[in-house]
Amino acid sequence: VFTWTWPRTTPERESLVSLDFRPAGGGTELAFLHQQLFDESVRDGHRRGWTESLVKLEQYLLEG
């Protein structure tokens, strides 16, 4: 669990990110939760960013 903020532009908009790693079959399952976001627009932007990052991470792990 960690806090998330953009210190240069909106330091007052602190949110909370939780990661939970669980064994799953021959690998690991990640449960990801980002809470306390400022509004729906911010939520949607983070959803796009996190989704793109996690897809890239999955591709990297599957290739390696």
A tleap script that builds the chain and sets N, CA, C and O, in Angstrom:
source leaprc.protein.ff14SB
mol = sequence {
  NVAL PHE THR TRP THR TRP PRO ARG THR THR
  PRO GLU ARG GLU SER LEU VAL SER LEU ASP
  PHE ARG PRO ALA GLY GLY GLY THR GLU LEU
  ALA PHE LEU HIE GLN GLN LEU PHE ASP GLU
  SER VAL ARG ASP GLY HIE ARG ARG GLY TRP
  THR GLU SER LEU VAL LYS LEU GLU GLN TYR
  LEU LEU GLU CGLY
}
set mol.1.N position { 0.858 -1.179 0.000 }
set mol.1.CA position { 0.000 0.000 0.000 }
set mol.1.C position { 0.898 1.233 0.000 }
set mol.1.O position { 1.881 1.304 0.737 }
set mol.2.N position { 0.536 2.209 -0.847 }
set mol.2.CA position { 1.283 3.462 -0.867 }
set mol.2.C position { 0.370 4.595 -1.326 }
set mol.2.O position { -0.661 4.363 -1.957 }
set mol.3.N position { 0.763 5.811 -1.001 }
set mol.3.CA position { 0.008 6.974 -1.456 }
set mol.3.C position { 0.535 7.411 -2.814 }
set mol.3.O position { 1.690 7.168 -3.161 }
set mol.4.N position { -0.341 8.060 -3.573 }
set mol.4.CA position { -0.003 8.519 -4.923 }
set mol.4.C position { -0.370 9.986 -5.030 }
set mol.4.O position { -1.451 10.395 -4.606 }
set mol.5.N position { 0.524 10.772 -5.593 }
set mol.5.CA position { 0.248 12.190 -5.816 }
set mol.5.C position { 1.120 12.698 -6.955 }
set mol.5.O position { 2.125 12.076 -7.299 }
set mol.6.N position { 0.743 13.813 -7.532 }
set mol.6.CA position { 1.563 14.529 -8.507 }
set mol.6.C position { 2.094 15.769 -7.791 }
set mol.6.O position { 1.428 16.805 -7.793 }
set mol.7.N position { 3.280 15.690 -7.178 }
set mol.7.CA position { 3.762 16.768 -6.315 }
set mol.7.C position { 3.924 18.121 -7.012 }
set mol.7.O position { 3.755 19.160 -6.373 }
set mol.8.N position { 4.245 18.128 -8.294 }
set mol.8.CA position { 4.474 19.409 -8.975 }
set mol.8.C position { 3.187 20.125 -9.349 }
set mol.8.O position { 3.142 21.355 -9.370 }
set mol.9.N position { 2.131 19.358 -9.647 }
set mol.9.CA position { 0.920 20.005 -10.164 }
set mol.9.C position { -0.262 19.966 -9.202 }
set mol.9.O position { -0.987 20.953 -9.080 }
set mol.10.N position { -0.467 18.850 -8.523 }
set mol.10.CA position { -1.624 18.738 -7.615 }
set mol.10.C position { -1.254 17.955 -6.357 }
set mol.10.O position { -1.775 16.862 -6.134 }
set mol.11.N position { -0.362 18.501 -5.540 }
set mol.11.CA position { 0.083 17.761 -4.355 }
set mol.11.C position { -1.036 17.507 -3.339 }
set mol.11.O position { -0.930 16.598 -2.515 }
set mol.12.N position { -2.089 18.294 -3.396 }
set mol.12.CA position { -3.195 18.114 -2.443 }
set mol.12.C position { -4.088 16.934 -2.798 }
set mol.12.O position { -4.915 16.522 -1.985 }
set mol.13.N position { -3.934 16.385 -3.993 }
set mol.13.CA position { -4.777 15.268 -4.449 }
set mol.13.C position { -4.087 13.934 -4.180 }
set mol.13.O position { -3.622 13.270 -5.107 }
set mol.14.N position { -4.026 13.558 -2.945 }
set mol.14.CA position { -3.393 12.309 -2.560 }
set mol.14.C position { -4.405 11.174 -2.657 }
set mol.14.O position { -5.538 11.295 -2.192 }
set mol.15.N position { -3.980 10.070 -3.268 }
set mol.15.CA position { -4.839 8.891 -3.360 }
set mol.15.C position { -4.069 7.685 -2.833 }
set mol.15.O position { -2.893 7.794 -2.485 }
set mol.16.N position { -4.732 6.548 -2.777 }
set mol.16.CA position { -4.175 5.358 -2.148 }
set mol.16.C position { -4.155 4.204 -3.144 }
set mol.16.O position { -5.170 3.904 -3.773 }
set mol.17.N position { -2.995 3.554 -3.288 }
set mol.17.CA position { -2.835 2.405 -4.170 }
set mol.17.C position { -2.523 1.178 -3.317 }
set mol.17.O position { -1.644 1.210 -2.455 }
set mol.18.N position { -3.263 0.093 -3.574 }
set mol.18.CA position { -3.036 -1.168 -2.861 }
set mol.18.C position { -2.742 -2.266 -3.872 }
set mol.18.O position { -3.440 -2.400 -4.877 }
set mol.19.N position { -1.705 -3.049 -3.598 }
set mol.19.CA position { -1.337 -4.190 -4.429 }
set mol.19.C position { -1.356 -5.434 -3.556 }
set mol.19.O position { -0.881 -5.425 -2.421 }
set mol.20.N position { -1.920 -6.513 -4.115 }
set mol.20.CA position { -1.951 -7.776 -3.387 }
set mol.20.C position { -1.515 -8.867 -4.357 }
set mol.20.O position { -2.141 -9.067 -5.398 }
set mol.21.N position { -0.449 -9.566 -4.016 }
set mol.21.CA position { 0.075 -10.634 -4.857 }
set mol.21.C position { -0.322 -11.973 -4.264 }
set mol.21.O position { -0.107 -12.228 -3.080 }
set mol.22.N position { -0.914 -12.841 -5.112 }
set mol.22.CA position { -1.384 -14.155 -4.653 }
set mol.22.C position { -0.887 -15.240 -5.598 }
set mol.22.O position { -0.814 -15.024 -6.807 }
set mol.23.N position { -0.542 -16.412 -5.052 }
set mol.23.CA position { -0.198 -17.535 -5.929 }
set mol.23.C position { -1.412 -17.912 -6.770 }
set mol.23.O position { -2.542 -17.918 -6.281 }
set mol.24.N position { -1.165 -18.225 -8.038 }
set mol.24.CA position { -2.249 -18.626 -8.939 }
set mol.24.C position { -1.691 -19.605 -9.957 }
set mol.24.O position { -0.932 -19.220 -10.847 }
set mol.25.N position { -2.065 -20.868 -9.827 }
set mol.25.CA position { -1.534 -21.870 -10.745 }
set mol.25.C position { -0.029 -21.909 -10.655 }
set mol.25.O position { 0.536 -22.094 -9.578 }
set mol.26.N position { 0.622 -21.731 -11.799 }
set mol.26.CA position { 2.086 -21.726 -11.824 }
set mol.26.C position { 2.665 -20.334 -11.775 }
set mol.26.O position { 3.850 -20.149 -12.051 }
set mol.27.N position { 1.850 -19.345 -11.427 }
set mol.27.CA position { 2.340 -17.977 -11.435 }
set mol.27.C position { 1.807 -17.168 -10.272 }
set mol.27.O position { 1.621 -17.678 -9.168 }
set mol.28.N position { 1.570 -15.911 -10.539 }
set mol.28.CA position { 1.119 -14.977 -9.508 }
set mol.28.C position { -0.005 -14.120 -10.060 }
set mol.28.O position { 0.048 -13.669 -11.204 }
set mol.29.N position { -1.016 -13.899 -9.242 }
set mol.29.CA position { -2.120 -13.007 -9.589 }
set mol.29.C position { -1.933 -11.692 -8.839 }
set mol.29.O position { -1.577 -11.681 -7.660 }
set mol.30.N position { -2.175 -10.601 -9.531 }
set mol.30.CA position { -2.067 -9.281 -8.925 }
set mol.30.C position { -3.457 -8.686 -8.775 }
set mol.30.O position { -4.190 -8.556 -9.756 }
set mol.31.N position { -3.820 -8.329 -7.559 }
set mol.31.CA position { -5.041 -7.551 -7.302 }
set mol.31.C position { -4.594 -6.110 -7.077 }
set mol.31.O position { -3.774 -5.836 -6.201 }
set mol.32.N position { -5.137 -5.199 -7.870 }
set mol.32.CA position { -4.708 -3.800 -7.883 }
set mol.32.C position { -5.908 -2.915 -7.589 }
set mol.32.O position { -6.959 -3.071 -8.210 }
set mol.33.N position { -5.765 -1.990 -6.651 }
set mol.33.CA position { -6.859 -1.088 -6.284 }
set mol.33.C position { -6.301 0.315 -6.075 }
set mol.33.O position { -5.384 0.514 -5.278 }
set mol.34.N position { -6.859 1.287 -6.797 }
set mol.34.CA position { -6.472 2.693 -6.641 }
set mol.34.C position { -7.707 3.443 -6.150 }
set mol.34.O position { -8.706 3.534 -6.864 }
set mol.35.N position { -7.640 3.977 -4.939 }
set mol.35.CA position { -8.796 4.580 -4.269 }
set mol.35.C position { -8.567 6.055 -3.949 }
set mol.35.O position { -7.455 6.573 -4.049 }
set mol.36.N position { -9.652 6.705 -3.564 }
set mol.36.CA position { -9.650 8.091 -3.086 }
set mol.36.C position { -9.189 9.068 -4.176 }
set mol.36.O position { -8.482 10.037 -3.898 }
set mol.37.N position { -9.601 8.795 -5.418 }
set mol.37.CA position { -9.247 9.680 -6.516 }
set mol.37.C position { -10.140 10.917 -6.497 }
set mol.37.O position { -11.275 10.865 -6.025 }
set mol.38.N position { -9.623 12.019 -7.010 }
set mol.38.CA position { -10.251 13.331 -6.892 }
set mol.38.C position { -11.618 13.398 -7.558 }
set mol.38.O position { -12.561 13.926 -6.968 }
set mol.39.N position { -11.744 12.880 -8.765 }
set mol.39.CA position { -13.034 12.885 -9.464 }
set mol.39.C position { -13.019 11.817 -10.560 }
set mol.39.O position { -12.036 11.093 -10.715 }
set mol.40.N position { -14.113 11.723 -11.316 }
set mol.40.CA position { -14.229 10.674 -12.331 }
set mol.40.C position { -13.213 10.840 -13.455 }
set mol.40.O position { -12.717 9.847 -13.988 }
set mol.41.N position { -12.902 12.063 -13.819 }
set mol.41.CA position { -11.932 12.310 -14.875 }
set mol.41.C position { -10.543 11.805 -14.468 }
set mol.41.O position { -9.844 11.164 -15.252 }
set mol.42.N position { -10.170 12.105 -13.248 }
set mol.42.CA position { -8.875 11.634 -12.726 }
set mol.42.C position { -8.885 10.106 -12.651 }
set mol.42.O position { -7.908 9.453 -13.018 }
set mol.43.N position { -9.986 9.550 -12.176 }
set mol.43.CA position { -10.122 8.088 -12.095 }
set mol.43.C position { -9.927 7.456 -13.475 }
set mol.43.O position { -9.168 6.498 -13.623 }
set mol.44.N position { -10.612 7.997 -14.477 }
set mol.44.CA position { -10.535 7.441 -15.821 }
set mol.44.C position { -9.127 7.552 -16.402 }
set mol.44.O position { -8.660 6.634 -17.077 }
set mol.45.N position { -8.455 8.664 -16.145 }
set mol.45.CA position { -7.081 8.826 -16.609 }
set mol.45.C position { -6.135 7.826 -15.967 }
set mol.45.O position { -5.284 7.245 -16.641 }
set mol.46.N position { -6.284 7.629 -14.671 }
set mol.46.CA position { -5.447 6.648 -13.981 }
set mol.46.C position { -5.758 5.239 -14.472 }
set mol.46.O position { -4.851 4.423 -14.633 }
set mol.47.N position { -7.019 4.955 -14.709 }
set mol.47.CA position { -7.391 3.629 -15.210 }
set mol.47.C position { -6.670 3.349 -16.538 }
set mol.47.O position { -6.114 2.268 -16.729 }
set mol.48.N position { -6.684 4.321 -17.444 }
set mol.48.CA position { -5.990 4.146 -18.731 }
set mol.48.C position { -4.494 3.934 -18.514 }
set mol.48.O position { -3.900 3.023 -19.091 }
set mol.49.N position { -3.898 4.770 -17.689 }
set mol.49.CA position { -2.453 4.673 -17.455 }
set mol.49.C position { -2.037 3.375 -16.793 }
set mol.49.O position { -1.085 2.729 -17.231 }
set mol.50.N position { -2.746 2.988 -15.737 }
set mol.50.CA position { -2.406 1.747 -15.049 }
set mol.50.C position { -2.644 0.548 -15.950 }
set mol.50.O position { -1.840 -0.385 -15.959 }
set mol.51.N position { -3.741 0.556 -16.712 }
set mol.51.CA position { -4.030 -0.563 -17.610 }
set mol.51.C position { -2.923 -0.723 -18.641 }
set mol.51.O position { -2.447 -1.835 -18.871 }
set mol.52.N position { -2.511 0.370 -19.261 }
set mol.52.CA position { -1.421 0.307 -20.246 }
set mol.52.C position { -0.135 -0.212 -19.609 }
set mol.52.O position { 0.570 -1.027 -20.205 }
set mol.53.N position { 0.167 0.253 -18.414 }
set mol.53.CA position { 1.397 -0.182 -17.730 }
set mol.53.C position { 1.354 -1.663 -17.378 }
set mol.53.O position { 2.344 -2.375 -17.545 }
set mol.54.N position { 0.216 -2.122 -16.897 }
set mol.54.CA position { 0.111 -3.530 -16.502 }
set mol.54.C position { 0.102 -4.455 -17.710 }
set mol.54.O position { 0.628 -5.565 -17.634 }
set mol.55.N position { -0.480 -4.026 -18.815 }
set mol.55.CA position { -0.432 -4.815 -20.053 }
set mol.55.C position { 1.014 -4.938 -20.518 }
set mol.55.O position { 1.445 -6.022 -20.912 }
set mol.56.N position { 1.769 -3.841 -20.478 }
set mol.56.CA position { 3.183 -3.880 -20.872 }
set mol.56.C position { 3.989 -4.773 -19.935 }
set mol.56.O position { 4.868 -5.507 -20.388 }
set mol.57.N position { 3.705 -4.722 -18.646 }
set mol.57.CA position { 4.396 -5.582 -17.687 }
set mol.57.C position { 4.108 -7.050 -17.991 }
set mol.57.O position { 5.020 -7.877 -17.979 }
set mol.58.N position { 2.862 -7.371 -18.258 }
set mol.58.CA position { 2.500 -8.754 -18.589 }
set mol.58.C position { 3.235 -9.228 -19.839 }
set mol.58.O position { 3.764 -10.340 -19.864 }
set mol.59.N position { 3.272 -8.395 -20.868 }
set mol.59.CA position { 3.978 -8.753 -22.103 }
set mol.59.C position { 5.458 -8.987 -21.828 }
set mol.59.O position { 6.042 -9.948 -22.328 }
set mol.60.N position { 6.053 -8.121 -21.047 }
set mol.60.CA position { 7.465 -8.260 -20.708 }
set mol.60.C position { 7.732 -9.569 -19.956 }
set mol.60.O position { 8.691 -10.279 -20.255 }
set mol.61.N position { 6.886 -9.875 -18.990 }
set mol.61.CA position { 7.084 -11.083 -18.191 }
set mol.61.C position { 6.876 -12.347 -19.012 }
set mol.61.O position { 7.565 -13.344 -18.797 }
set mol.62.N position { 5.940 -12.319 -19.945 }
set mol.62.CA position { 5.671 -13.484 -20.779 }
set mol.62.C position { 6.786 -13.707 -21.796 }
set mol.62.O position { 7.044 -14.845 -22.187 }
set mol.63.N position { 7.443 -12.645 -22.226 }
set mol.63.CA position { 8.534 -12.759 -23.198 }
set mol.63.C position { 9.825 -13.241 -22.547 }
set mol.63.O position { 10.628 -13.927 -23.179 }
set mol.64.N position { 10.019 -12.880 -21.290 }
set mol.64.CA position { 11.285 -13.117 -20.620 }
set mol.64.C position { 11.469 -14.466 -20.082 }
set mol.64.O position { 12.511 -14.761 -19.496 }
savepdb mol mol.pdb
quit
